[in-house]
Amino acid sequence: MRYRLTIEYDGTPFVGWQRQDNGPSVQQALEEAFGRFTGESVVTTAAGRTDAGVHALGQVVHADLRRDWEPFRMSEALNYHLKPDPIAVLDCRPAEAGFHARFSAIGRRYRYRIANRRAPLTIDRLRAWEMTRPLDHDAMHEAAQHLVGKHDFTSFRASLCQARSPLKTLTSLAVSRAGEEIEIAARAPSFLHHQVRNMVGTLVQVGLGRMKPDALRAILAARNRSAAGETAPAHGLYLVAVEYPPAGLLLAQAGGSEDSEADE
């Protein structure tokens, strides 16, 4: 029986979603919670393999179990066994036939938070990137529009990215401000490794007045990582939601969505 879960987590204490030898991961914590609850050795698959320090508000995971469990009971039990890790199961339901958390996804939405203020962060420490110098968010938004569409994003791709192609379709990229907080919202079928964080680091250079908004066109054309700005810190990034086709219209074949083997 395949189950679909929506989870949120604070990425601060983890080495990322994926199991690794160098520290605790979200995947390990969730699978151990499943084991304590069901007595089974459960392998979970996530829609996006978030990096160390990256947070999630709507990560989607699937798990295959031998026994048919009542979803509410499962979510309650998992949340109990996940304590004290900062991970919560928000929703649990039987998955549709053919559902795959990663390959059935048709869209992913990320949010990046920048705290643009002089005072150090306290409550939001490790929840946003602290920038003490004033940022021109309007210039950043203007620059961001040059990245929307289908492009070769080599200039914004991590050196160890394993995606087969640097071509990605960025559906939207918007920069907005609410008081001292600047939010950068990105949506695409899938992203290259570090793509959002590299775009944010470059947009900050525009916001600081170190480059003009139309410089983003030349950076794209350069197809060279050194042409773009720094990689923004992981702790400002949130996986907000994962989008799937309507019920009954799931993509049947693995890899149905645009090149989804690399994630933030």
N, C-alpha and C positions, 0 to 999 in steps of 0.2 A: 504494500500500500504506500503510495507516494503522498507526502504531505507538503504543503506550501506554507512557509512561515514568513511573516514580516517582522523584522527585529530592528531595534535601535541600540546603539552602544556609544560609549565614550571611548575613543581610541587611545587615550593617553597611556594606559598601562600595558598596551599590547604592541607586539611586533608587527601587527597588521592582521588582516583576516586570516591568511593562510598559515597552516601549521609550519613551524620552523624549529630548528634545533637551538636557536639562540635566545629563546624566551617564550612567554605565554602568548597565545594567539586567540582571537575570537573563535575561530573554528574549533580549536582544541577545547575551549571552555564549553561551547555548545554541545560538542560531541560527548564530552564527559558527563554533561547534564543529562543527555539522552540515555547514556549508559546506566547512570544511577537510577533513572526513572523506569526504563524498559528492560534492563538487563541484557540488551543487545549491543553489539559493536556497530555503531551507526556512523556512516560517512555522510557529511553534509556538503552541498554545493551551493555557492553563492552567486548572485548576479554580477557582483563586482568584487575583485580581490583588492580591497583597500589597503593602503600602505600603513606603516607604523605611524601612530598619532592621528590618523584620519578618522573622523567620526561618521556615524550613520544615523539618519532619522528614519529611513525606510529601506533598509537592505532587505532583499528577498532571498530566501534560502529554500532548497528542497531537501528532503530526507526520505529514504525508503525504509519502511519498517515491516517486520513479518506479521505483526498483529495489528488489527484494526482498532485504533484508539479514538475515543470521543475527543474532538478538537479542543473544547474548553478545558477538559480535564488535562489534556496534554500541555496546553499553554500554561495553566496554573502550576503543574508539576515542574515544568522546565524553569519557570521563573523562580520557584522555590529552590531548585537545585543549582541555579546559576548564581545565587547569592554567595559571597558578597561582590562578585564581579559586576561591573557597570554595564550589564547587558540585559535587555528586556524583550520578551516576545510580545509583540503588539497584537498579532493576529495569527491564527492557525486554522487551516482548512484542508480538506482533501484536495489534491491537485487534479486538474483535468487530465484526461488521457493525452499523452504526448508532451505534457508540460516539462520544461527544463528551465530552472531558474536563470541560467546564463544564456543559453542559446535561443530560448523563446522570446527573450526581451527585445523590444523594438525601440526602446528609448531609455536614456538615463539622464537624470537631472542632478546637477551638483550646485552647491552654494559655497562661495568663499567669503569669509568675514574679515574685514579690516577695521580695527579700532583706531581711528584717526584722531588722537588726542595726546596732550602733553603728559598727563598723569599716568603712572603705571597701571596696568590692569590688575585687579584683585579677583573679583568674582569670575570674570571671563578670562583669567590667565590660562593659557594653553587651550583657549576656545576661539581665539581670534589672533590675527597678526597685528602686533602693535606698531603703528607708524606715527611718530611724533611730529614729523614735518607735514604741513598742509598739503592735501592732495586735491587736484582739480578733477572731480568725478565726471564732470561734463566732457572734458577732453578725453578721459579714459573711455567713456561710453562711445564717443565718436570714433576713437581708435578701434574699439572692439568690433564695430560694424564691418571693418575690413576683413575680419576673420570669419564672418558668417558665410556659410555656403560650403561647397565641396572644394577642398584644397589639398595640396601636398603639405602636411604639417611637420615636415622633417625638422624645421627650425624650432619646433616646440615639443620635440620627441626626446625622451630619455635615451641615453647612449645604450642602455641594456634592454630597451624595448624589444619585445619578441613578436610584435605584430608583423604579419606578412607584407603589409603595404602601409606607407605613410599617408595614404589618401583617406580622409575622413570628411563627413558631412556635419558641419556644426549648424544645428537648426537655429539656435539663438544664443546670444551672448549679451547680457545687459548689465550695466553698472548703475547703481542708484545709491543715494545717501539718505539716511534717516538720523538726523542729529550728528553724533560723533562716529556713527558706524556707516561704513561703505560696504555694500553687498554686491558681489559679482555672481550672477546666475547664468549657468551654462547648461545647454540641453543639446543632446546628440544621440544618434542610435548607439554609438560607442565611442570611446576615447582611447588615444594612445597613452602609454605609460607616462605619467607626469604632465600630460598635455595641459590640463586645467591649471596646475600650479605654475607651469612655465608661461602660460598666457597671462596669468595674474602678475607674475613677476615683471613681465614686459609692460603691461598696462600701468603698473606703478611707476615705471620710468617716465611714461607719458604724464601721469598725474603729478610727478615732481618737476615737470617742465624740462626733462633731460632729452626728450625726443618729441617730435611732432606727431599728431595722430596719424597722418598719412604715412609715417615711417613703417607702419605695420605691413603695408603692401610690399615694400622692399624686403622686409624681414621674411615674409612668406616666400617671396621669389628667390631669396638667397638659398633656401633649403640647406641651412647650416645652423646647427644649434648655437654656435658662438655668436650668431647675429642677433639673437634674442636676449632678453633680460635674465636675471637670476631665477632660480626655482623658489617659489614662495614656500614658506614653512608649511609642513603637513597639518599642523594643529588648527589652521584656519579653514580647512576643507571639510565639507559635509556631503555625503551621499544622501540626497533628499528623497528621491523616489526612483523606482524602476517601472517602466511602462511595458504593458503586454497587449497583444491583440484582444479584441472582445471575445467573450466566451464563445467557444465553438470554432474560433478562427485561429487557433494556435498554429504557429509554424511547425510543420511536421518534422522537418529535417534539422539535424544539428547544424549549427552555423548558419541558420536561416537569416539572422540579422547581420547587419554590416560588421564584418571583421571584428569579433568581440573577444579576441584572446588576450588583449592588453587592457589594463585598467589603471585607474588612479591609485 
